[in-house]
């Protein structure tokens, strides 16, 4: 092992959490990877991979990658001092979330103890949001149903007419809005990539108007 890496076993060097940027709620099973690292850690990873052969690339838990717990928390143990780049993503959710990268620096205090780095990731959901109002009135339409045509993503407006539908796959989609006493309206929108968002406002006309 490289002599300039002094390991203190079972010490958390990098910790953090992954949350939904739209709701602030923790995301379980998010994948966190070390994508930039000091040369000492890179060399050690090459050494650690040898016993695993081809299985190494498919391992979910490694010294340089991990998954978040149900509370959204994650940690990396026993990594050497230096500057790191971490990437968080939701591989099990298709393209419903974007990827985010954040830096982290591992260092030690005057007594040689690890100064743990804490990193918070807020993954942007792929979403559409906006406001639904009634024609000729400023007040929003509450409890209007908002849904993406041809899929299961849907939601309802709040008391002010605001809505947000998250977890949408990117591409060209149609949004339908309906409410009791109003005509159903639709708009076509395009989400270009994971984590993209669009704002669509609707003005509904009365059925008898």
N, C-alpha and C positions, 0 to 999 in steps of 0.2 A: 504494500500500500504506500502511496505517496507520503513522504515524511513531513510535508508542510501542511497536512490536514490532521489536526489534533481533534479527535472525536471524543465528545462527552456523551456516552451512550444514554439513550432514552431521554434526551432533552428535546423539547419542541423548539425548532428554530424558526419556522414560518407557520403561522396559523391565520385563520380568516373565516369568512362566511360568504355565501352566495345567496343573493335575494333576487326576487322579481322586481325589476325597476318600476313596473307599473303599480304594483300593490305593496311592495315592501316586505312581502312574505318570504320566508326562507324556502330555498329550493333543495329538495333532497335528490341524491344521486346525480348531482351535477359533476361533470368531470373537470378537474383542475390539473393542469400540466405545467411543468417547468419547461419553458421554451427558450430561455436564455440563462446562462449559468457561468460561473467561474471555470477556468480550465481544470482546476483540481477536481471539481465535482464531475465534470465531463469525463475525465480519465477514469475516475472511480466507477462511473456507470458502465463504461466499456468493460471494465474488469468484472463488475457484478453481473453483466449480461451473459458471460461465457457459459455458466452451467445450464442456462435455460435454452440456448440455441434459438430456434425459430419461435418458440413459445414466448420469448421476451416481448416481441412487438404486440402480442395480443393480450398481455397481462393488464388487468384493470388496476391493480394495486402494485406500484413499484416505488422505489425511492424518489422518482421524479414525476409520479402521477398518482392521483388518488380520487376518491369520490366523496361527496359531502354526505354527512349524516342526515337523519330526518330533520334535525334542527338547522340544517344548512351549513354547519361548521365543518372545517377540514383542518388538517395540519400535516407538516412535513417534519420528520425527525432527523436529527444528527446530520445536517448539511453543513458544509464548511462556510466560513466567512466569505462575503463578497456580494456582488450585485446580481440579482435574479430578475427574470421576466416570467410572469405567470399568466396563463390563459385559462379562462373558465368558459364552459359551454354546456349545453344540454343535449348530448348526442341521442338520447332516447326520445326526443320530442320532435324529430324531423327538423323543419326550418322554422319552428314556432318561436325561437329565441335567437338573438344574435350572440356572437362571441365577443368577449371583452378581455383585454390584456392590461395588466397592472404591474408596476415594478415593486420589488421588495429588496431590502438590504439587510443582510445578517451580519452582526458585529458582536464584539465582546466588550465588557466593561473593564475597568482597571484590574479587577481580580481574575479576569479570564472567563467570567461567566457569560453565557450567550444572552445577548439582548434580542429577545424574540421580536420578529417583524409580524405585524398584523395587517392583513389585506382584506378589504371588503370589495366584493364584486356585485354590481347591480346589472343583471342581464336584461337588455331591452327586449320586451316581447314584440312580436310582429302583430301589429294591431291597427284598428281603425277607431276613431273617436269623433265626437262632435256634439251637436245640440239639435233637438227636435222642437220646433215651435208650430203654433197654429197660424194659419193665414189671417192677417189682419190683427194679430195680437202679439204682444211682446212676451207674454208668459210662455214658458215651456210646456210641452205636453208630457205629463207624468205617466209612467208605466207604459209607454209606447214600446212595442216589441221590435227589436232590431236583430236581424239575422243575415248571415251570409248564405246566398242562394247556392243550393247544391251541397251544403256541408252542415255540420252540427253546431258551428260556432254561433252563439246568440247571446242576447242580453236585453235589459230593460232600461229605460231612462229613469233618472231619479226625479225628485220633486221639482227640480228646476229644468228638466228636459235634457240633461246631459247624459251621455252614454259612453261606454267603452267596451269594445269587443276585442279580446286578446286571443293569442294562440292561433292565429290565422296563417295558413301556408302562403308563401309569396306567390305572386302571379296576378293575372287579371281576374277580378272578382266582381260580383254584383251584390250590393247591399240593399235589403228590403226593409222598409219601416212601415209598421201598421199600428193603428190605435183605434179603439172603439169610437165610432162616430166620424172617423176620418177615412179618406181614400188612401190606399196603399201607394207609397212612392218608392222609387228605386234610383240608385246611382251606380255607375260603373267606376271602379277604382283599380289602381295597380300598386301592388307592394313589390318593390324591385328586388329586395334581398332580405334575409333573416334579420330581424331587429328593426326593419323599416316601419314607419307609421304614416297614416294619412288622416286628415281631418275633413269630415263630411258633415255639413249642416243641412237639415231638411226643414221645409215648410209644408205642412200637411193641409190639404183642403178638406172642408166638411163634405160628407157624403151627399148632403142635400144642397150644397152650395153651387 
